[in-house]
């Protein structure tokens, strides 16, 4: 049991503790941090994307090593939030004092690719949360997947716009103005945890997406229950306009399934992602 806990999740070497959410060795931790901070974009040396990543061969293919880091759950967003070395901070501070009006660097294809990878991690988390939705979890897997293949973008925008960490820099870094606008508009809902859960249920439990007449009845029942619960909750807060505001915001989100670079990129992989969840 102890050997499993002490093994690096990426390469199997001796773990030095938890780094970016995953138990791993210092080598893989530093590699991941360096790759994220530099916005590195790697190509598989074998052009197959399935190189072996272990203690002896972890340095052979940076591309497969980085993909392995993401696959085991290393959180790239945590690297973005992490403070750099103190001497680097001092240098940056002094440089800012001398040159206070430095222009912001233009996003490069490498950095854009990295931001897309981070948002892909967030998408996976959003899909997992949707699968764990109390009402949605009662459905059979085939019905769940059929619904998520249609509404995944709405679930993503709703959850990503209320993410626990500030992901505005990642959205900005993608260079996608349409996605940026959609995230900003969804943020204006300022929904709390319970409101988010009710809104998510309304997105997931649409009877028009039912595979059978029986499921249509079940989804309609779940949707009505979520509406009643949301109405009662907003009334308890003595905010009599809140219920209508949330439904209008949800309607705008559902009507505008986003057509942007992120959607085009993820649409082809959502089906494969669902098979792994």
Helices and strands as residue ranges (DSSP letters): H 2-6, E 18-19, E 22-23, H 26-38, H 62-71, H 76-81, H 86-98, H 109-131, G 136-138, H 141-160, H 168-173, H 177-187, H 193-204, G 207-209, H 213-236, H 242-255, H 261-276
